[in-house]
Amino acid sequence: MVRIRAEPSVRRYQPIHQHTVERMAAILARRESTPLDRVLVGKVQWVIECEGQCAGWVSLDVTSREHGIASVGYSVSESFRGRGLATGAVREIIAFAFDRDGPALARLEATAAVQNAASRRVLTKAGFREEGIAAGLLVIDGVRVDHVRFGLVRTATEMP
């Protein structure tokens, strides 16, 4: 995961902080101990595996338990792109996040840099809808970058 976080193509559209292997292991261990139920708050993360290797990650960050809102993030190593791994991982996170026996969330959010067409396609294929542009949302390599906001709301028939 540390290697993937250092890839220029991964860092191009995300404000990623570099970590040592030890620091990354500690972060993942802390996230691993988080209960995956209706009281889930904060960030959890899973490794995307392909061919027995770490191909990337997908994360869910519950930002409002009161309103049932979380943000989704993901990244796939350049050497594993074009195989549907990100779309598959995001679809799995959606199913998990909306599961009544799991976090039972009501809304998921995500952003993708306006210039990141591949990431925007992932979110659209997974069922997210574009909700507008957030001008200068994130600072990446010292430059403010515009992002497209995406949202996905659990349907009324799925609501608790």
PyMOL commands that set and color helices and strands:
alter all, ss='L'
color gray80, all
select helices_A, chain A and resi 2-6+8-11+21-32+78-80+85-98+117-125+156-158
alter helices_A, ss='H'
color red, helices_A
select strands_A, chain A and resi 42-50+53-64+69-76+107-113+129-140+143-153
alter strands_A, ss='S'
color yellow, strands_A
deselect
rebuild
show_as cartoon
